Amino acid sequence: MIIKNKLDKSFGPVGTSAGSLLLVAGLIITYTSFFGLVLVLLGAFVGFSSTSTYIDFEKKRIKFSNNLFGIIQTGKWISIEKTMKVGLKVSNMTWSAHSRGNRTIDINTRDFRLALFDTNNLEIIEIKKFDSLDSAKVALETLSSKLGLVQIDYL
């Protein structure tokens, strides 16, 4: 059984909005010019590209994937070894956009991430994100028991 966990949009919330706007503008311009196709492709790439993680419990492997245009998956599978560990970490991300009027728009997000670590407690891959610490702890218990890995607290 393979489980897919969505993580983030590649270009953040501002990039997603800008990509959607480019896509719509490109669709409108395509009726009069072929330049609209370039805008459609650029808008689809920026607006729909995202990251996700796939977990295969039967074969005990995991894959981090960049989903280009929202559909083309890239990445390779990593075999899960018994010496690996799973743990929690806090993620504080800030997405910034600058306007022509020299104003900065910052969007701050804080969430909790379930991550896979090696034997030296160095992060290998982020597995899943959560809004609350309680739900992250429950998922940590479940994932560590399903994969047979040791838990570490890495907040």
C-alpha positions as CSV (number, residue, x, y, z in Angstrom):
1,M,0.0,0.0,0.0
2,I,1.4,3.4,-1.0
3,I,0.4,6.5,0.8
4,K,0.8,10.0,-0.7
5,N,1.5,13.0,1.6
6,K,1.3,16.5,0.1
7,L,3.9,18.9,1.6
8,D,4.2,22.4,0.0
9,K,3.7,24.3,-3.2
10,S,7.0,24.8,-4.9
11,F,6.7,28.6,-5.3
12,G,4.6,29.3,-2.2
13,P,1.2,31.0,-1.9
14,V,2.3,34.1,-3.9
15,G,3.7,32.0,-6.7
16,T,0.6,29.9,-6.9
17,S,-1.6,33.0,-7.2
18,A,0.7,34.6,-9.8
19,G,0.9,31.3,-11.8
20,S,-2.9,31.0,-11.9
21,L,-3.1,34.6,-13.1
22,L,-0.5,33.9,-15.8
23,L,-2.4,30.8,-16.8
24,V,-5.7,32.7,-17.2
25,A,-4.0,35.5,-19.1
26,G,-2.3,33.1,-21.4
27,L,-5.6,31.3,-22.2
28,I,-7.1,34.7,-23.1
29,I,-4.1,35.8,-25.2
30,T,-3.8,32.4,-27.0
31,Y,-6.8,33.3,-29.2
32,T,-4.9,36.2,-30.8
33,S,-1.2,35.2,-30.4
34,F,1.0,32.1,-29.9
35,F,2.8,34.0,-27.1
36,G,-0.2,33.0,-25.0
37,L,1.0,29.4,-25.0
38,V,4.2,30.5,-23.4
39,L,2.2,32.2,-20.6
40,V,0.0,29.1,-20.2
41,L,3.0,26.8,-19.8
42,L,4.8,29.2,-17.4
43,G,1.6,29.8,-15.4
44,A,0.9,26.1,-15.2
45,F,4.4,25.4,-14.0
46,V,4.5,28.1,-11.3
47,G,0.9,27.7,-10.2
48,F,0.6,23.9,-10.0
49,S,4.1,22.6,-9.1
50,S,4.3,21.1,-5.6
51,T,6.2,18.6,-3.4
52,S,5.0,15.4,-1.9
53,T,6.1,12.2,-0.3
54,Y,5.2,8.6,-1.1
55,I,5.5,5.8,1.5
56,D,5.4,2.2,0.4
57,F,4.8,0.1,3.5
58,E,5.0,-3.3,1.8
59,K,8.5,-2.7,0.3
60,K,9.6,-0.4,3.1
61,R,10.7,2.5,0.9
62,I,10.0,6.2,0.7
63,K,10.2,8.8,-2.1
64,F,10.3,12.6,-2.1
65,S,8.7,13.9,-5.3
66,N,8.7,17.2,-7.0
67,N,5.4,17.3,-9.0
68,L,6.2,19.5,-12.0
69,F,3.0,21.1,-13.5
70,G,1.2,19.2,-10.7
71,I,1.4,15.9,-12.6
72,I,4.9,14.9,-13.6
73,Q,6.6,13.2,-10.7
74,T,10.4,13.3,-10.2
75,G,12.4,11.7,-7.5
76,K,13.7,8.2,-6.6
77,W,12.9,5.7,-4.0
78,I,14.9,5.4,-0.8
79,S,15.0,2.0,1.0
80,I,14.2,2.3,4.7
81,E,16.8,0.6,6.9
82,K,16.4,-0.6,10.5
83,T,19.1,2.0,11.6
84,M,17.0,4.9,10.5
85,K,14.7,6.9,12.8
86,V,11.6,9.0,12.6
87,G,11.0,12.2,14.5
88,L,9.2,15.5,14.7
89,K,10.6,19.0,13.9
90,V,9.1,22.5,13.8
91,S,9.0,24.2,10.4
92,N,8.9,28.0,10.3
93,M,8.7,29.2,6.7
94,T,8.3,32.7,5.4
95,W,7.3,33.5,1.9
96,S,8.2,37.0,0.7
97,A,7.0,38.9,-2.3
98,H,8.2,42.4,-3.4
99,S,5.9,44.8,-5.2
100,R,6.9,47.5,-7.7
101,G,6.2,50.1,-5.0
102,N,9.0,48.6,-2.9
103,R,6.6,47.0,-0.4
104,T,7.3,43.6,1.0
105,I,4.5,41.1,1.6
106,D,5.5,38.3,4.1
107,I,3.4,35.2,4.7
108,N,4.6,33.2,7.7
109,T,3.6,29.6,8.2
110,R,4.5,27.4,11.2
111,D,3.8,23.7,11.2
112,F,5.1,20.4,12.5
113,R,6.9,18.0,10.2
114,L,7.4,14.3,10.5
115,A,10.9,13.5,9.1
116,L,13.2,10.5,8.5
117,F,16.6,10.7,10.1
118,D,19.8,8.6,9.6
119,T,21.9,7.0,12.3
120,N,23.6,10.3,13.1
121,N,20.3,12.1,13.6
122,L,20.7,14.0,10.3
123,E,17.5,14.6,8.4
124,I,17.1,12.6,5.2
125,I,13.6,13.5,4.1
126,E,10.4,15.2,5.3
127,I,7.5,12.8,5.3
128,K,4.4,14.7,6.3
129,K,3.2,18.0,7.7
130,F,0.7,18.8,10.5
131,D,-0.9,21.9,11.9
132,S,-1.0,20.6,15.5
133,L,1.5,18.9,17.7
134,D,-1.0,16.4,19.0
135,S,-1.8,15.0,15.5
136,A,1.9,14.9,14.6
137,K,2.6,12.8,17.7
138,V,-0.1,10.4,16.9
139,A,1.1,10.0,13.3
140,L,4.7,9.6,14.6
141,E,3.6,6.6,16.8
142,T,1.6,5.1,13.9
143,L,4.4,5.4,11.4
144,S,7.2,4.2,13.6
145,S,5.2,1.1,14.5
146,K,4.3,0.4,10.9
147,L,7.9,0.7,9.7
148,G,9.5,-0.7,12.8
149,L,11.7,2.4,13.3
150,V,12.9,4.2,16.5
151,Q,11.3,7.5,17.4
152,I,13.3,10.6,18.3
153,D,12.0,13.9,19.5
154,Y,13.6,16.7,17.5
155,L,11.6,19.8,18.3
